[in-house]
């Protein structure tokens, strides 16, 4: 399949060409101020990719309601919500369109072609500025009753703070800055830890503890055989071991260590949303063809 792929973000729209299961011609443009401008920019990209484009695959924020062909919820791009966006884009672009939530797209990429290819049941936890994720049961995306499956950022590891407030390197860096009165970012925080800074070590250990506490809750409720970590923190090669040791200890305290999952960092990182959007398009149209054959 030859697809034009878009990943809609609050500040930029990434895009690329998907052909023969390969991503190429990736670039981006600033997120437009209006839906009309968004459609025009997308059309320019599709036309630039030339003849033979068979469809448009989109990764987007919000609760994507595929049966109703709209995006519910809210995001930093308000004009994509509460409108017949599937139909509007298909009419304007003259091509079939699929849309899926960005975290779900990243998870689909990992399950279909990345770190989760061997998984049967998996949770994908995206840890960036905030926290999101996706759930896969028997390798199928589980979106749940209110399209809220995978919103792990709202889980509270302890106290009143959610994981989005207590489980990201951004928040950990802010905590370090408050303690030391020295401004640092997430990368600098890890560099300080590696250089022997005890406060940085303390803050990062608390970060790992908070993430592992949520993984424990997910493990005893969903019982996946694999946990995949995405987002910026997944660039840390030591992450699976750090989280795994903490999770195993907590499971062992409850004498259920036999349900310990495999923990892996994601494979596709910044390209995951685009690759997952393309894979979602292929899966959707494969299912449609199978339904048609069954009559």
N, C-alpha and C positions, 0 to 999 in steps of 0.2 A: 504494500500500500504506500501511496505517496500522500502525506498529510502535512498540512500547515498546523503547527502547534503553538499555543499561546499560554503563558503563565501570568495571570493578572495579579499584580501586587499593588500596594498602596502608593508606591513612588515610581515604579517602572513596570512595564509589560515586557517580559522576556518572550522570545519566539525562536522558532527553529523549523527546519525541514526534517521530516521523518520519512525515510525511504529505505526499503530492504532492511528493516530493523536497525537502522543507523541514524543517529542524530547529527545534523550538519547545519551550516549556515546560521548559527546561533547569533543573536544580537538582541537589542532591546530598544524601546522608545519610552519616554516619560509617560506615566499614566495620564491620559487625557482628562480634561475637566468635565466633559459631557459624554453621554452615550453615543451621540451622533459622531463626535470626533473619534471615539473608540472604533466604531464600525468602519469609518473611513481609513483609519490607520491599519486596521486588520486587512481591509480590502487591498490596500497598497502592498502589503506583505505577500498576500496570496497571489496577486498579479505578478509580483517580482519573482516568485518561485516558478512561474511559467506554466505551460500546459501540463495536464496530467494529474494535477492535485485532485484527490478524490474526496477529501473531507477536511474538516477543521476540528481539531481536538483542543479543548480548553481546560486549564486548571484555574480554579477561582476560589476566592475566600467565601465563607458563608455556608449555610446549610443547603446544599444543592438538592432540590426536589425533582428528581428525574421524571417520575410519573406525571407530575403537574407541569413539567418543563419550565421551571422558574427557579430562582435562587432565593430562599428564605433567609431569615436571620439578618445580621448587620455586619458591616465591615468598613474598612477605610475607603472603599469605593462604593458609596451609597447608591449610585444610579444603576448598578447592575442588579439590584434587589427588587422583588415584588413586581416584576414585569414579565411578560411572555418572552424571555430573552432567547430561548432556543429558537422559537419561531421567527423572531425578528432577525436574528443573525442568519438563519438559513435563507430567509427571503432576500436579505440584502447581499449575502455572499454567493448565493446560488449553489450552495453545497450543503451536504448533511453536516450537522454539528453535534458534538457531544461535549458536555460540561460535567466536571466532578470537582469536589472540594480539594483544595491544594494538598492538605495533609493526606487525604485518601489517595490522591494521585501519587504522591511520594511513596506511600505504602505499597500501592499496586506495582510500581516500578521495582521495588525491592523483592516483592513476592514473586513476580513473574520472571525477572531477569537478574536480580541482584542477590543480596545477602540471604534472602528468605526462600530461595528456590527449593531448599530441602524441607521447609516447614510445612506442617499440616495445619496447625492452629498457631497463630502468631499475633502478638501485639507490636505495633510500630509506634514508638514514642519520639516525637520531634521536639527537640529542646533548642530553642533559639532565643529570641527576645522574650517570647512567651513559650507556652508548651501546648502542643496539640498531639494528634495521633490517629491511629486507625486500628481496627480489629478485623482479623481474618479467621473465619471458622471454616474448616475444610477447604482452605485456600480461597474462599469467597469473602468479599468485603461485606462486613456486617455493619449496617448503618443504623439499626435499631428503630424503635417505635417513633421517636421524634426527631430522627436524623441527627442524633446527638452522640452516637457511638464514637468513642475515641477522644472525647473532650477531657483528656487526662489532666489538663492544666487546671481544672476546677477541683480536682481531688485535693483534700487537705491532709498532708502528711502528719502534721501535728499542730495543735493550737488553731488559730483563726486564719492562718496564711495558706493560700492555695499553692500548688506546685509552681504555677506561673509566677508567684510572688516569692517563692522560697527555693526554687529548684533550677535556676538558670545561672550561667556564669555572669550575665549582666547584673543580676541582683546581687550575686556574691561579690562582684567588684564594687558595687555601691556600698555594700556592708563593710568591706575592707576600707574604703575611702572614709566612711563615717567614723570608723575606729581610729584610723591612723592620721586622718586629715590630709591624706595624699591621694590625689585623683589618679585612678588606674582604670583600664578597661579589662575585659575578660582575659585576653591573651597575656597582658602584662601581669595579671594576678597569678596565672599559672607559671609564668617565668619567675616571679618572685618566690613562689613555693619551691621551684626547682633550685633556686639560688640559696635556699635555706631559711627563708623568711617564715618565722613561726606563726605570725598572725595570718599570713596567706595560707599556710598549711591548715590552721584551725578553721578558717572560713571555707576552704575547699572541702575539708572533711565533713563539715556540716552540710555543704551542698550535696555531696555524695550520699550522706545519710538520708537526706530528705528525698532524693530520687529513689533510693533503695526502699524506703518505707512505702512509697507509692507502688513500686514494683511488687512488693510483698502483697499489697491489697489486690493488685491485678492478678497475681499468680493464684491466690487462694479463691478468687471469684471467677476468673475466666479459664485458668489452668492451661495456658498456651505451652507448646513445646519449645517456642523460641520467642525471645524479646529482641527487637531490632531498634537500635538507637540512631536517630537522625538529628539533623540540625548542626549548628556550628561546633557543639561540644563533641560530636562524633569524630572530629579530627584527632582527638586524644587517643592514641593507641592503647593506653593503659585503662581506658574507661570500662570495658567489659569485665576486666579482672577486679577493679575497684568496686563496681556495683555487684558483681557476682559474689564476692566474698561476703559482703554485707547481707545480701539477700539469702545466701545459704545459711549464714549464722542465724538469721531470724526464723527461717523455716525449721532449722534444727531445734531451736528453742521450743517450737511447738510440735516437734517430732514428726514433721512432714517433709523432711529434706529430700525424700524420694521424688517429689514433684518439682524439683529444681529445674528450671528451663535453661536452654543455651542462650547466652547473651552475646550479640554481635553488634558491631558498628555497621552502619549502612555502607553501601558500595557507591552509590551514584552522587551523593552530596548535592551540589548546586544544580545538577541536571535532573534530579529525581522527579521534580514536578512536571517537566516537559516530557520525559520518557514515560512517566506514568499516565499522563494525559493521552499520549499516543496509544499506549497499551490498552487503556480504558476504551478508546474508540474501537480498536480491533476486537476486544472482547464483546462489546455491545453489539456490533454488527455481526459477529459470529453467532451470538445468541439469537439475533433476529432471523438469520438465515436458517438456523436449526428449527426455530419455531415455524417458519414458513414451510419447511420440508415436512414437518409433522402435520401440517394442515391447520 
